[in-house]
Amino acid sequence: MNRIFGKNKAKVTVPVPTLDDASAGIGGRVDKMDEKILSLDNELKRYKDKLKTTKSAAAKKNIQKRAMEVLKRKRMYEQQRDNMAGQQFNIDQAAFGIESAKSTVETVAAMKVANTELKRAVKNDLNLDDIDDLADDMADMMEDMNEINEGLARNFSTPEDIDEADLEAELDMLEDEIDEEDIVGDEAPSYLLDTNLPSQPTNALGDNINAEEPLANTLKS
């Protein structure tokens, strides 16, 4: 049977091109079109330069005819290039839409999982009554700590049974002593108040010494 009908040929699976492959292929053709257009621009420039230097009317007509053919090919390539660029743009937009849709689906799925875990955590691990009790316990502990700190900061060296009236009387006595010391300090010493001292200083012979005289005259006396 195989000799008569032959063997079944194995099916060849052709991989389906992706949007990225299609965009890359069109982009390559666009680049080739740009190269051709650039080459035709250079050729047109040469014809333009020849027209400036050619004086023969027949030669100019021939150059213009060739330039017109080059210009037609250039316009054709430009139109093809624009069409392929538009196709590439559409493919890129489609690829972008697909990627955005995939990203959105993944984001929604992740949010659903996070929402489920959050509900489970709140239901099992968090209780509003427990949180309120914990806050009350923390407030009580802080109040106890404040009382402990106040007790530790108390001055133990000052006795608490001292009468304030006794302290005020002792303070008044201390102020009186300070006033008396100030009065005594302002009076001149008693040896300066002796009235028997001469009003002018004298020497050993009893003569008065003038303060304005030089010290040498006093020594001579």
Sequence and secondary structure as in RCSB ss.txt:
>XXXX:A:sequence
MNRIFGKNKAKVTVPVPTLDDASAGIGGRVDKMDEKILSLDNELKRYKDKLKTTKSAAAKKNIQKRAMEVLKRKR
MYEQQRDNMAGQQFNIDQAAFGIESAKSTVETVAAMKVANTELKRAVKNDLNLDDIDDLADDMADMMEDMNEINE
GLARNFSTPEDIDEADLEAELDMLEDEIDEEDIVGDEAPSYLLDTNLPSQPTNALGDNINAEEPLANTLKS
>XXXX:A:secstr
 HHHH             HHHHHHHHHHHHHHHHHHHHHHHHHHHHHHHHHHH   HHHHHHHHHHHHHHHHHHH
HHHHHHHHHHHHHHHHHHHHHHHHHHHHHHHHHHHHHHHHHHHHHHHHHH  HHHHHHHHHHHHHHHHHHHHHHH
HHTS SSS S   HHHHHHHHHHHHHHHHHHHHHHHS  GGGG TTS SS B TTS B  TTS HHHHHH 
